[in-house]
Amino acid sequence: MNGPLLIRGGRVIDPGRGGDDVADVLVSAGRIEAVGRNIPAGDGTRVIDAAGKIVAPGLIDLHTHLREPGQEDLETVASGAMAAAAGGFTAVCAMPNTDPVTDNQAAVGFIVSQAQRAGKARVYPIGAVSLGQKGQQLAEFGELVGAGAVAVSDDGKPVVSSHLMRTALEYAKTFGIPVADHCEDPTLAQGGAMHEGIVSTRLGLKGVPAAAEEIMVARDIILAELTGGHVHLCHMSTRGSVELIRRAKDRGLRVTAEACPHHFSLTHERCEGYDTNAKMNPPLREPADREAIREALRDGTIDAIATDHAPHHYDAKEREFDDAPNGIIGLETALGLAITELVEPGLLTLPELVRRMSTTPARIFNLPGGTLTVGGPADVVVFDPGAEWEVRPEAFHSKSRNTPFTGRRLRGRADLTIVRGEVVFERA
Amino acid sequence: MTALGKDLVGLEPLSAEQIRLILDTAEPFKEVSERAIKKVPALRGKTIVNLFFEASTRTRISFEFAEKRLSADTVNVAASGSSVSKGETLVDTAKNLEAMRIDMVVIRHGASGAAQFLGQRIASNVINAGDGKHEHPTQALLDLLTLRDRFGRIEGLKVAICGDVLHSRVARSNIWGLTKLGAQVAVCGPATLMPRDIESLGVTVIPRIEDAIAWADALNVLRLQLERMTAGFIPSLREYNRVFGVTSERLARAPRDLLILHPGPMNRGVEIDSDVADGPHAVILPQVTNGVAVRMAVLYLLAGGAPGPGQAMGGEER
């Protein structure tokens, strides 16, 4: 273990306590030791100059694909945890669509131990809702949680059966975990390669209508009301979904939601030219959808920003659009996109951004962190919101390079990431 | 760079001038196919690969005739029985062909965007012979040439494209070509087979076939793929014919004689009745004849041939 760290002179933003002031943060033995002005540096304390930078609780990603076990050539727990740290994340939640599926306590335990071995960002496994993500028999939530799972989800395979979703929401209440759902009616979405609209018509690609998402959002909200369970809606992408969530929250239902940087940054026009790095599920939508997502992040209808980091090998994307896999990597661009697309235009303040990317995600999945409370875990990010940089995938720590943002100039990136009091990433 | 650029992936990227150039270039090539010795030396020494990932009779043969009548050396590759069926990617297939030093690839593929994808990755000229539901530019060009033959113009013509527009690359290419040349275009068919926001392409939707017939100067009747019924887009072929079929009874009520086009192959008794297909206003076989001429024009122009193919026209035996 390293000695104490004194992060000096940064603007300390802590939505958990409501703080936003220039201060010093002293970290010792894995904990926040003190936050205040003019904290003296003791012997053996490393002093980090954070003047002009933001010091905040580390970012937490509720939606990450780490590909281990099963597809270690795309990403491993270690490479993903390193990419996360480089992106300012101190914790990521790993989706269970591994091979084999993370649907039992041994599989959860494996990911936990791989994350401990890597020693970078924390990795919290998400267990499967159903055995093998097959949508039939409930997985053993109790054992999953006992081994370290923080939520359950069948991830890219939506829980089609309303009965299964109902029982999952009910059973999950016992363990105080949310059921995270990928909202998609498979009969409407089947064979779709992009959003159904003007662009899909022009390109001759089968579209996925916004209704495919909204039907499941509506169902999940109705089941949340029926069961009193906590449903977490993954990667919301349409204005209709936003409207449904807004009404559900007005009625006080236990519904939380996340949105991805690509859905508040890009639209379906990005698919022109059949660029497979613009292929994802849910697909990039229309400008009015993007505006609705931005507004929902502003007013809190959507609670959190999550990456849906989905690594793919370059030659899997080097294909006909119909045959290319869905998804893009996002851990190392999320903060820059959020600052460039949401903070710079004045939609979110920096404290609100930290809330959407750290404090609220911690609350939704009931995780440690998300605050700089004295005595709490020392998971801290130091970032420069004004730093301008160009997205160069070859410099990423992720094993994969599939991003539509190559060459894009962004503002804001992490300079230093501290997990459990240890510096796990420091920009050279 | 040629007058058309490196590739022909669709009519959407072409200007009206480029489309007219192809049609004008096709005119003298029509005559080549009427000669006793149907061959000119324009593409002598060029190697062309016809890479067909989907079954095709008419388009493949038409391209092959066009190539041979221009004296090119051609190789046909069908997806089944090739390395493609062993899991080779499209890029690898094309790069291997290119390593054998070819000049052009004519590609038919089930995935929208496949021709553009290929064109961006190999140096050879790529001609789209149909990619998924995207475009089939040479089909639209032969339709345009046939319309121009009969009406003497495209501008101001009212053309209704009827049937399964949703799944049709022929429809999309026709919409681009016709609207660029100043025609008015309507689409007509069951709402289940109309793409979302099709009006954004500059066309009018006419829901009923009777109204389309009353409005149009020409009908381009699309083939109804028989599997659309099992996929739930229409209840039955019988009902489709009853509600949307182009029948002589319906045509008899039109205020004027309509020219009838069909890209083939036809489902007689489904989207078009036999007496219409075989009737005096159908130009389905002239379309096929024109297909060879427009494909010769496209091949000639992409190979760098000068507009106005005078010197290319000398027969080998002259």
Interface residues (C-beta under 8 A of the other chain):
Chain A: E196 G197 I198 S200 T201 R202 L203 G204 L205 K206 G207 P209 G273 Y274 D315 E318 R319 E320 F321 D322 D323
Chain B: E12 T89 L90 V91 H109 G110 A111 S112 G113 A114 Q116 F117 D131 G132 K133 H134 E135 R169 R172 P195 R196 D197 I198 S200 L201
